[in-house]
Amino acid sequence: MAVAAAFATGAHAAVTADEAKQLGTTLTPVGAEKAGNEEGTIPEWAGGLTTPPACFVKGSGKRPDPYAADKPRLAITGKNLAEHASKLTTGTQGMCGLHKGITCNDGLAASQWAPEVLAGSGVR
């Protein structure tokens, strides 16, 4: 029992105050890089979806697909995984094997309160 209790503590991650100041400037509110990549395959994050898509019906209980009419820029499947493996984590490569693959769209948006909440969390 004592051994189990010794290992029962949670892991804690912390960022410096300087790192926290980057949230909302060079980093997104959740800490990802805002800039796109040099190849142009990853665009700069520009805020994502900030309003419900036109297909949203309040009270329907259904989650709308804001990308239903979009053609994905990239689809990674088991057939072309090797071509993209150098840019994917081992875990993501494994997920491609478990599922039909990955499609890439732009659209993650953080709530307006996220920068303030995240900027103060974990700062050492």
N, C-alpha and C positions, 0 to 999 in steps of 0.2 A: 504494500500500500504506500509506503513512504517513497519507494522508487517511482511509482506512478505519479505521486504528487510532485515530485521533483521535476518531472518532465511535462507537467500540465500547464506551465505558463505559456502564454501566447507570445507570438513574435511581434515585435514592434519596429516599425520603420519610421525614420524621422528625416526631415529635410532641414537644411540650413535656412536661415532667414533670407539669404541672398537667392537661394533656389526658389523659395516661396514667392519672392518678388517677381519672378519670371512668369508666374501664372497669369494668364490673360495678356501677356506681352509676347514673348518668344515661345511660350508654351500655352496650350489650350487650358481652360479652367480645370481639366482633370489631369493635367501634367504631360500630355503628348506634345510632340513638336508641332508647331503651327506651320512651319515652312514645308513646302513640297520637296520632292527629291529632284536631283539634277536631271534625271532621265525624263522627267515630266509624267511619269506613270502614277505618281502620287501628287495630287494638287495641293496647294496651300489650303489649310482649313480656314473657312471664311464664316464660321458661325453655325453651319448646319441648318437643320430644320428648326425654325423658331415659331412656326404657326402650324396648326393642324392642316393636313392635306385636304384638298377639295372633296375627296371621297369620305372624309370623316363624318359619321353620323352620331351625334351625341346621344348617349343612352342606349345605343345598339348593342353594346357589349362586344363588338367586333373591332379588332385592331386593323386599321386600314394599311394597305401597302402603298406607301408614297412612291415606290419605284416600279409599280405595275407596268407602266408604259415605257420605262427606260430600257435601253439595251445596255447591259453591263459592259464596262470598258475592258474587263478582264475576267476570264473564268478559268480557274485552275482545277483540273480534274486528275484522276489517276493517270490519264494518257499524257498530260503535259507537266506533271508534277516535277519530273527531273529537270525540266527546263527552268523552273522557278525555285527549285529547292534551295539555292544559295541565298535567297532572300526571305525564306520562311523559317520560323523556329521549328525545332523537332516536334513540338506539340502540335503546331499547325499542320505540319506534314502528316502527322498521325490522324488528325481530324479529317484531312482530305481522304485518307484511306477508309475511315469509318462512315463518311457521308458521301454524297454525290460530288462534293467539291466545294469551292469557295467562289463567290462572285463579289466583286468590289464595287461599291457605290459610295458616294459622298453624302453625309447627312447627319452625323452625330452632333447633337446640340446639347449643351449643358444649360441647366436652369440659370436664370439670372442671379440667383443667390449662390451658385456654386463657387465662384471665385472667392467670395468673402468667407464662406465656410471652409473651403479647402486651404486657403492661404493661412489660416490659423491652426490647422490640424497638423500635428506631427512636427511642428517647427521646434528645433532644438536650439 
